[in-house]
């Protein structure tokens, strides 16, 4: 139960609703417990008539009619308050489910990129969906039935003791056996629930990855192997669920057995006491039988609730595991820090924690606001890492990055990222309209701003060629568009922000040379007062930059302007000649 303490703050938030639910439950149970007493009195009336204590049949009929009306009234009031009880507790559980999902999602957003490298998307999704659903069953039905059962026990057993203490003792005698059995089964359920949830995460992860990579699966013709893996994983998950179900299946037969045994005791002991004269009214035995059967479902729910609590705890442990993860990148400055765009790297080195690869080694350069810097180098030379460090997606391992003369850690993180327009190497688009994907960079942008950004990214003509134009819904990850179109929509999304810093990470690799030249010409106009980083494998993309740095194995091996570098023997000049000859061919 320790893991479920995390939910206490939500119980405090909705304490008044829960207190109202408690009062409603007590009222509902009081009225429901009146019914056996009225039935018992009706039996007594009939018994008195048979014993000739009452001789007027009309008096018996009137008494029975009044009792029937009282029973119907008690039933209606009990039903009404039972409905209100469900409305109170179940609605609160939905509120808590909503709050918990939001808490998890907001925490996911705060966590650093390293977290997402170490954890699979399917597992993240499972914890915010399936695990939260298990927890909701605890904060809703489990608590509601627990309150209902406790209230019913207090009211019913209290009344039973008041009219026949000895018979009550025999009636509730099986309950300690029930409690011990529940404890034993709950331990087994907790272990099996944890295993079931872990396998559900594996199944969700495999399914999500298969659907995301369906084009690769089809291209390689490995559908049968994928199906076989899924079947094996499903079978293992099924076996684990069956192990859990077998233990859970013991609850209800055990409840019925113990309640049935209580009924036998009531009839046998109560009958003997009636014969002996200890119990003077036959109606008391009838009341006890009705009360025992009234306790049947609540007692049965004890096992069900115990199972829910065990599953909820197993799920909450998994949720808490991620909620306890601290983000590596933390905003420590809360006052506004406007960004102009003067950037300097001072002996910066960076090593990735997950791979232990040193991507940058003692990097130093300066760029002033309004200037453009090109970054060239082989794959894995550290080009993208420089852009990630500017946006503070990671913190440097050593050295220092300053923006406008201020260490990047001393800047307001929200202001820093708000001042950046970023186009990643792998263009990511959301399953939404093209217009909304572009407006992702500026939510309140007008249609004219969207069109202007698209024209500058040289994708406007492509978009208006679609039947629904800017209202075209894109498939997952923008699969509806070609690679070049995705890149250009991403460029439009970045420049519509009108940021102080533009980061382009090899974002023209999928467009032809003519389109590239047009985009670069537009970007030169747009970026006049902005600090611009252009990462590329093509010399043609970076040749107009104010400064170009060449990276190799995380180090700067050359830097200067285009003309300076082609006049100097080295990697840049060789690459320029090679690409020039390929272009001529």
Secondary structure, 3 states (H helix, E strand, C coil): CCHHHHHHHHHHHCHHHHHHHHHHHHHHHHHHHHHHHHHHHHHHHHHHHHCCCCCCHHHHHHHHHHHHHHHHHHHHHHHHHHHHHHHHHHHHHHHHHHHHHHHHHHHHHHCCHHHHHHCCHHHHHHHHHHHHHHHHHHHHHHHHHHHHHHHHHHHHHHHHHHHCHHHHHHHHCCHHHHHHHHHHHHHHHHHHHHHHHHHHHHHHHHHHHHHHCHHHHHHCCCHHHHHHHHHHHHHHHHHHHHHHHHHHHHHHHHHHHHHHHHHHHHHHHHHHHHHHCCCCCHHHHHHHHHHHHHHHHHHHHHHHHHHHHHHHHHHHHHHHHHHCCCCCCCCCCCCCCCCCCCEEEEEEEEECCCCCCEEEEEEEEEECCCCEEEEEECCCCCHHHHHHHHCCCCCCCEEEEEECCEEHHHCCHHHHHHCEEEECCCCCCCCCEHHHHHHCCCCCCCHHHHHHHHHHCCCHHHHHCCCCHHHCECCHHHCCCCHHHHHHHHHHHHHCCCCCEEEEECCCCCCCHHHHHHHHHHHHHHHHHCEEEEEECCHHHHCCCCEEEEEECCEEEEEECHHHHHCCCCHHHHHHHHHHHHHHC
